[in-house]
Amino acid sequence: MQYTKLGGTGITVSRFALGAMSMGVLGNTDHDDCVRIVHAALDAGINLIDTADVYSGGEAETIVGQALAGRRDDVVLSSKCFWPMGADPNRRGGSRRWIVHAVEESLARLGTDRLDVYYLHKPDPGTDLEESLGALSDLVHQGKVISVGISTFPGSWITETQWVAQRAGLVRPQVEQPPYSIFSRGIERDVLPTCERFGMGSLVWGPLDSGWLTGKYRADVPALPDGSRAARWTRTAVQFDPTRAPVQRKLELVEALSALADAAGCSLTHLALAFCLEHPGVSSVILGPRTMEQLVDLLGAADLRLDPATLDAIDTLAPPGLDLDPEYAQGWTPPWLTDASLRRRSR
């Protein structure tokens, strides 16, 4: 396993991180098996574990807490808040009121007294950034949080967090967590360069593009594979609808990239993971295995480096800065694009 610094935090992290989104009702409901997956990841050299309160409604945090009993000090542990955690409209978002409650609930589920990184899971246009960053700064001063992070913030908002923190004398975010893959390269345009400019680490998620870059979805296999995310998460099945032009393009590229991986002497999955680590702005890549078999396969890419010719070929197939399916690539869609009332003058 390779290691690097997480931006300017001074924290050393493994180049692969273990994500817990597939632990619990959203994926693997066998808690003992999930604990074994965590232990196997740690034994393989992974020292960064990422979760969030919303993953399986808190169940994932509980599982991670069980797995880290007696091993907490060996792990760089992160969690997030933003998404609704109940019907109460105040149990969500980036308000000070919710942040100070959410972190206590996460700490209790995880069985720890501090988080190494605590993220705002999404931008919250309804809350002043100074309000959110002020609450997070207080948590740092109280010792409940070591470093502050943000997730899926656009480049302009990342810049604003830095300016607001500097102006108000607050702890500034030092880590960003954006989506990144061969099929979702939009962050190369401004997010990664902005993070590099401010000395921020980048912990990227979705390197396999919801399973597309495993090769399990093929043009000659019309049925969705049993157990795949596409088959389990019916609400996102449109991302795999073969009648959509972006899906048709992905099906074409899976074949071309598979041939490229063969020529490079690796699997498509390993090619996709190694690609993400080649960007100098990427600190670590989140792996999200649901099974032990998946974890073992993913770990096989830990020492893989792609040669310049292979990287050039990837650039030709999936150009830099391009999201092949923009509607499902960015991780956060500004509400003014989905709510017509926010872009039309009132009458």
N, C-alpha and C positions, 0 to 999 in steps of 0.2 A: 504494500500500500504506500502511495506517495502522500506527502504532507505539504502544507503551505500555510502562510499566515492569512487570517481572515481580515482582509483589508488592513486598516490601521489599528485594529483592536489589540494587536499583539497576541491574539489567541491562535495557537497552531491547530489546524484541522486537517482531517483526511480529505483527499481529493474526491472521494465518494462519501456521501452522507446517507444515512438510513432515514427514509420518510415513513411516517406511521399512518398515512391516510387510508391504507388498505387493511388496517387492523381494526377488528370489530365488525359491526353489522354492515359496513360499506364494503367489506371484503372477506377477511378471514375471521370467522366467529369463534374459532377455537383459541381461547386465551393461552393455553399451555403451548400450543404450536407457535403462536405469535411471540411468546417469551423465548422460545428456542431460536426463532429467527433473529431476535435482538441479540441474544447471546452469541450466535454464530457470526453475526456482523461484527460485534465487538472483538471476538476471537480472531477475525480476519484482519483486524487493524483499523476498522472504522471507529472513529471516536466522536462523530457528530451525529446526533439524533434530532430530527425535526418533527414536530407534531403541531396540533392546533386544538383549541377547545371544541371547535365545531366538528372535528373528525369523529363520526359515529356518535355525535352528541355527548362527547366527553369520554366515551368508552376507550378510545385510542390512548388518551392520556393515562387512564387508569391502567391499561395494559403495560404501557411504557414504564409507569411507576413500579409495577410489580417486577418487571424485568430488570430494573436498575437497583433493586434492593441490594445493598452491599457493594454496589459498583458505581454509585452516583459520581464520586469524585474523579472517576476515570473518563467521564463523558462530558462533552460540550453539548448542553441540552437547550433546545429552543422551542418556543411555542408562540401562539398568535391569538389575537382577538379581533373581532369585527362582526362576524356573521351572527345572526340571531341565535340566542341560546334560550328559547322559550317564547311565549306569546307576548310577554311584557315588552312594549316598544322601547324601553330603556335598557333592555338586556341585549344590546347590539350597538354597533357603530364605534366611533372614536371619541366619544365624550369622556371627560375626566370621570364622571360618575360611573360609567361602565368599565373603563380601564381598571380603576382601583378595585372594583368588585371582581372583574374577570380574572385578574392575575391571582387573587387569593384562591379562587375556585380551581384554577389550573395548578397552582402549587399544591393544594390539598390532594387533587387527583394524582399528581405525579409523585407525591410523597417526598417533596424537597422543600428547602427554604429559600432557594433562589433559582433563577433562570439565567443561563449564560447569554442568551439573546432573546429578547421579547419583541415581537413584530406587531405593527398595525397590519392586519391581513389584507386590507384593501384601502384605497383612498376613501375618505368620507367628506364629500362636498358640503354636507350639512353641519360640519364642525370646524371651527377655527383650528388651523394647524398649531397655533401657539397653545391652544387648550390641550390638544392631544399630546404634544411634545412636552408641555409642562407637567402633565400627569406622569409621563414616562420618565422624565428627569427626576421627579420625586421618588419614583420607584428605584432608580439608580442610587440616589442619595441614601435611601433606606436600606440598601443592600439586597433588595428582593430581585433586582435585575442588574446584570453586569454591563451589557451593551444593548443599545436600542437598534431595531431594524424596521424596515418597511417592506411591503410586498406588492408587486405589480403596479408600482407607481410610474406614471409616464415621466419622461426625462425632465419636462418643465416642472413637474411637482417635486421631483427629487431635488432639483435646484432650489425650489422654494423652501423645502424643509431645511436645507443648509443655511439659507439666508435668515429664515425665521429663528432658527436656533442661535445663530450668531448674534442677531439683533437683540434677542431677549435673554441672552446669557444662559441658554438651555443646553442640555446634552443633545448633541446632534446624532441623527441616525448614521451608523457606520456600516450597515449591511443592507443590501437590497436583495429581494428574492423574486426574480422574474421568470417567466416561462422561456425555454430555449431549446430548440432542436433543429435538425436539418430542414424540417418543414416549417418551422416557426422561427425565422431569423430577424424579425422586426426589431428586436432590442439592439441589434448591431448598429442601427442607425443613430440612436441617441442615448438609450438607457445605459448600455455598457460604457460608451465613451464618457458619459456624465459621471457614472460611478468612479471610473478611473480618475477623472479630473479632481474629484473630491476625496480620493483615497479610500473609497468604500469597497468592501468586499461584496462579491455577488455569489449567492447560493442559488443555482438555477434548478428549476423543476420541469417535469415533462420532457426529458431528453428523448423518450421513445414516442412522443406525440400520441399519447393515449393508446399505445400498442401498434400504431401504424408502422413504426420502424423496427418491429420484431419480425415483420414479414408474414404475420398470421392472417392479414387481410389481403387477399389476392383476387385479381379479376376473374380467374377461373374457378374460384371457390365462392359461389353465390350466397351460401348460408353463413351466418355469423358463427364463429367457432364457439362451442360450448364452454362456458366459464369465462369467456372474454369479457372485458369491461363493456364493450358494445352490446353484448347480449344481456349483461346484468343491469346496466344503467340505461333503461329504456328512455329516460328523459333526454339523454344525449345521443340517442341513436341516429339523429339526423346528421351527425358528423361522419357517418359511415354510409349514407344514402348514395348509392351508385349513380343516381340520376342527376346529382349535383356536379357541376363542372369541377370544383376543387377536389372532390372525391375521385373523379375520373383521372385528374392529373396525378393525384397521389398514387393511384393504382398503377399508372404508367411508371412513375418514378421508383416505386418499390421494386419493380423488375430491374430497372437500370441500376439502382443502388445495390441490389442483391448481387448483380454481376460484378459490380465494382468491389464489393466486399470479398467475393470469391477470388478476384484477382489480387486483392491485398492479403489473402490468406486468413480471413477472419469471418465471423458471422455478421449479418446485418445489424443485429443488436449491439455487438461490440463496436462496429464501425460508428454507429450513432452516438454511443457513449464517449468514445475517444474523440470524436469530432467536437463535442462540447468542451472538452478539457483543453483543446488546442487554443481557444481564444484566451489571450493574456488577461482579460478582464474577469474571467471566471475563476472563482476560488474553489468551489466544490460543486459537484453534481449530485442531486438527490435521486437515490434509487428507491422505488416504491414497490418492492416485491410483495405478493400476496401469499406465496408459498416458499418453502425452503428450496425447492427445485429452482424457482425463479431467482432467488438470491444467489445460489451457487453459480448459476449461469452468468448473472450480471457481474459478479466478482471476478470472473474470468477476464474482464476488460481492464482490470486495475493497472496493468503495466503496459498496455498497448499504446503505441505512438503511431500516428499516421504520417506517411512521407508526403513531401510537398506535391508530388504528382497526384496522389490520391485526393488531397485537399483541393487541388485545382480542379479535378474532375467533379468533385462534389459542388464546387462553386458554379461550374458550368451547368450542372443539372438543376440545382436549387440556388439561384443567385443570392449573394450577400444582401442582407437587409430585407429580404422578401418573406412575407407570411403567405403560404400557399392557400390558407383558408382563414383570412383575416377575422371573420366573424367568430371563430372559435380558437384563435391563437393568442390573443393578448392577455387573457386572464381577468381583465376588467374592462368593461365598456362604459364610457362616460354616460351618465343618465341623460345628458342633453342630446345624445344621439338616439336614445330609445324612447324618450318622453317628448312628444311633439310640442307640448305646452312650454317647454324650456327653450325652444328656438323660434317661437312665434309671438309677436306682440299681442297683448290682450286687447280685445275689442271694446 
